[in-house]
Amino acid sequence: MTNRPATVPTAAGVTTTPRAASPVPLMDPARTYPLWGPGAEQAVLDVLRSHHYVKGPCVAAFEEGFAAATGTTHAVAVDSCTDALYLVLRAVLDARAPDQREVILPSFTFVATAGAVVNAGGRPVFADVDPETFNLDPRAVAARLSPSTAAVVPVHIFGAPADVPALRALLPENVFLLEDAAQAIEATQGGRKAGALADAATFSFYPSKNLAAAGDGGVVTTEDAALAAKVRALRDHGQTRKMYDHEDIGTNSRMDEIQAAVLLQKMPHIGAWTAQRRAIAARYDAAFAGTKIRPQRVLAGSDSAWHLYTVRVADRDRLREHLVAQGIGCGIYYPHPLHQQACFGRFAPDACPETDRLATEVLSLPCFPGLREDEQAQVIAAVLASK
């Protein structure tokens, strides 16, 4: 899921997008550059001088390191999280009859999740979310289950794990459970890392993500050796045993060596960066307790990666205008639920009322490594001063 701040209607009914740089930005990846940038510059130069740009040692080392970091056996690096979702769903849906390819997912997410379902030959079935966690509601999933259900895709929205144990408990054995962990690297549930909670998981390394590449990138994690082998083949035109030997019609979805080289330089820092995000979120939680601001609730026994610190507030648009006027960066993720998007209209999606309400009330506040304490205080003061 890619994060792009949305325009919003003002009180006068005019859509505006702030143009001036914010004194407190919503995100600022440049602040961590001194920690990893010099090493990444040298690593990229080494790749260029090696002339080994794909299927090289950096990708292999990254896959090994990422599997270890998530507590999984297999990690398959690809060129985006969108393709990671697509490749896993292709592997799952190709084995199902045409009338058994429904995939249940939340409507409150980025379009890539549902787009991957359609592109893999499936039918998206949108389910509503819990109004406090913003994550897929197991009760809504239970209501959407049918003999045609092939998979369920909980999205760990904003880095907070969905209720994977509850989903697992209600699903038949033949229904595949796939984590969309695009925003959730380092999140945990029951002591286990996101990426190791379901049958497989997908992550994003888009430049805005907690662990970001210098462009696009993604990965699939799983304990299933057969699934990992299938994804490896599909990412490389369906090749398995040797070049020009194709069992499946795949695609070109390999991660390149330069992106892997950059990610290898950043991976040692992700624990410290996540700790900073959690400290900022805890400070915000304490400051907003007892006010009109309703932060996203994280399930007991889970730790969020806090990719975004997102709150609900009834007069969201007014608060956003106030923050922008105060020079505070903020964003709306996501303003248009997927069940209302024209591109999915042919699937006759059911209503998702909690999602509809969320879309009018959510606002994300600055929460990133390097955000200074005085800037956090400025954000808090500006939010609390809003009328």
ABEGO torsion letter per residue (X at the ends): XBBBBBBBBBAAGBBBBBABBBABBABBAAAAAAAAAAAAAAAAAAAAAAGBABGBAAAAAAAAAAAAAAGBABBBBBABAAAAAAAAAAAAAAABBAAAABBBBBABBBAAAAAAAAAAGBBBBBBBBBAAAGBBBAAAAAAABBAABABBBBBBBGGBBBBAAAAAAABBAABBBBBBAAAABGBBBGGBBBGAABABBBBBABAABABBBAEBBBBBBBABAAAAAAAAAAABGGBAABBGBBABBBBBABBBAAAAAAAAAAAAAAAAAAAAAAAAAAAAAAAABGBABBBBBBBBGBBBAGABBBBBBABAAAAAAAAAAAGBBBBBOBABBAAABAAAAAAGBBBBAAAAAAAAABBBBBBBBGBBAAAAAAAAAAAAABX
